[in-house]
């Protein structure tokens, strides 16, 4: 009975910690819904996409690829690369799991890993508990999916100039993600500037400009990441947990 009470406490704690995250998710996913609207997705399709992926950058890459009429292969690669940071979070979280934790719970925790849920989970003392993660997901993920659906609905109702203005807020979200790390790490700052310049250049070069936008993003991401890994590799003593 004590174990049941403990699990209930952890679930309720996860619910409480996840609710503020859900409020933030709603605001961000509303802007994501504008991008989904521009890709001509229905509210239900956007709701389902956000419910099954729960990743802002990955979904934006996917919606952009859909809007550009990319192939399934391009769509899959763009989403995979955009979500690659979750591999690092999974590796880090796996070090905090009980050795006898079942495969089902491991997969469940992996599905619900987001930047924020990973952050609050890794901050808990002792072994990471799947019940806590499920509680945080229950109070945050629905906001993410509903925000996307509402963004699509409002994109259908609002005038085109207003929709275009709202779509800019998604770039503000990316800036909020990029700027803080670049202020602490000059290498990241150089890579961000390099990415912007090469992306603009690639869209005008004879051969690269003929490729789809999603294909250019994939190629540039791989090339710049390889260059950065060779020129300035991360020292083994550093622990990279954030994205």
QUIVEN-V761976 format. One record per pair of residues at least 4 apart in sequence whose C-alpha atoms are under 7 Angstrom apart, sorted by the first residue. I is the first residue (numbers start at 1). J is the second residue. D is the distance in whole Angstrom. If there is no record, write none. Layout:
<<I/J/D> <I/J/D>>
This chain:
<<1/5/6> <2/6/6> <3/7/6> <4/8/6> <5/9/6> <6/10/6> <7/11/6> <7/131/7> <8/12/6> <9/13/6> <10/14/6> <10/131/6> <10/132/5> <11/15/6> <11/131/5> <11/132/5> <11/134/7> <11/135/5> <12/16/6> <12/135/6> <13/17/6> <13/132/7> <14/18/6> <14/132/5> <14/133/6> <14/135/4> <14/136/4> <15/19/6> <15/135/5> <15/136/5> <15/138/7> <15/139/5> <17/136/6> <18/22/6> <18/136/4> <18/137/7> <18/139/5> <18/140/5> <19/23/7> <19/139/5> <19/140/6> <20/24/7> <21/25/6> <21/140/6> <22/26/6> <22/139/6> <22/140/4> <22/141/6> <22/143/5> <22/144/7> <23/27/7> <23/143/7> <24/28/6> <25/29/6> <25/143/6> <25/144/5> <26/30/6> <26/143/5> <26/144/5> <26/147/5> <27/147/7> <28/32/6> <29/33/6> <29/144/6> <29/147/5> <29/148/5> <30/34/7> <30/147/5> <30/148/5> <30/150/6> <30/151/4> <31/35/7> <31/151/6> <31/166/6> <31/167/6> <31/169/6> <31/170/6> <32/36/6> <32/60/7> <32/148/6> <32/170/7> <33/37/6> <33/46/7> <33/148/4> <33/149/6> <33/150/7> <33/151/4> <33/152/5> <34/38/6> <34/151/5> <34/152/6> <34/155/6> <34/163/7> <34/167/6> <35/39/6> <35/63/7> <35/167/7> <36/40/6> <36/41/6> <36/46/6> <36/63/6> <36/152/6> <37/41/6> <37/152/5> <37/155/6> <38/67/7> <39/63/6> <39/64/7> <39/66/6> <39/67/4> <41/45/6> <41/46/6> <42/46/6> <42/152/7> <43/47/6> <43/149/4> <43/152/6> <43/153/6> <44/48/6> <44/149/7> <45/49/6> <46/50/6> <46/148/6> <46/149/5> <47/51/6> <47/145/5> <47/146/6> <47/148/6> <47/149/5> <48/52/6> <49/53/6> <50/54/5> <50/144/7> <50/145/5> <50/148/7> <51/141/7> <51/145/5> <55/59/6> <55/114/7> <56/60/6> <57/61/6> <57/82/6> <58/62/6> <58/79/5> <58/82/5> <58/83/5> <59/63/6> <60/64/6> <61/65/6> <61/78/6> <61/79/6> <61/82/7> <62/66/6> <62/75/6> <62/78/7> <62/79/6> <63/67/6> <64/68/6> <65/69/6> <65/70/5> <65/75/6> <65/214/6> <66/70/6> <70/74/6> <70/75/6> <71/75/6> <72/76/6> <73/77/6> <74/78/6> <74/214/7> <74/215/6> <75/79/6> <76/80/6> <77/81/6> <78/82/6> <78/214/6> <78/218/6> <79/83/6> <80/84/6> <85/89/7> <85/243/6> <86/90/6> <87/91/6> <88/92/6> <88/241/7> <89/93/6> <89/241/6> <90/94/6> <90/110/7> <91/95/7> <92/241/7> <93/97/7> <93/122/7> <96/127/5> <96/128/6> <97/101/7> <97/127/5> <97/128/5> <98/127/6> <101/105/7> <102/106/6> <103/107/6> <104/108/6> <105/109/6> <105/130/6> <106/110/6> <107/111/6> <108/112/7> <109/113/6> <109/130/6> <109/133/6> <112/137/7> <113/117/6> <113/118/6> <114/118/6> <115/119/6> <116/120/6> <117/121/6> <117/136/7> <118/122/6> <119/123/6> <120/124/7> <121/128/6> <121/133/7> <122/128/7> <129/133/7> <130/134/6> <131/135/6> <132/136/6> <133/137/6> <134/138/6> <135/139/7> <136/140/6> <137/141/5> <138/142/7> <140/144/7> <141/145/6> <142/146/6> <143/147/6> <144/148/6> <145/149/6> <146/150/6> <147/151/6> <148/152/6> <149/153/6> <150/154/6> <151/155/6> <152/156/6> <153/157/6> <154/158/6> <155/163/6> <158/162/6> <158/163/6> <159/163/6> <160/164/6> <161/165/6> <162/166/6> <163/167/6> <164/168/7> <168/172/7> <169/173/6> <170/174/7> <171/175/6> <172/176/6> <173/177/6> <174/178/6> <175/179/6> <178/182/6> <179/183/6> <180/184/7> <181/185/6> <182/186/6> <182/188/5> <182/189/5> <185/189/7> <186/190/6> <187/191/6> <188/192/6> <189/193/6> <190/194/6> <191/195/6> <192/196/6> <193/197/6> <194/198/6> <195/199/6> <196/200/6> <197/201/6> <198/202/6> <199/203/6> <201/205/6> <202/208/6> <202/209/6> <203/208/6> <203/209/5> <204/209/5> <205/209/5> <208/216/7> <211/215/6> <211/216/6> <212/216/6> <213/217/6> <214/218/6> <215/219/6> <216/220/6> <217/221/6> <218/222/6> <219/223/6> <220/224/6> <221/225/6> <222/226/6> <223/227/6> <224/228/6> <225/229/6> <226/230/6> <227/231/6> <228/232/5> <228/233/7> <229/233/5> <234/238/7>>
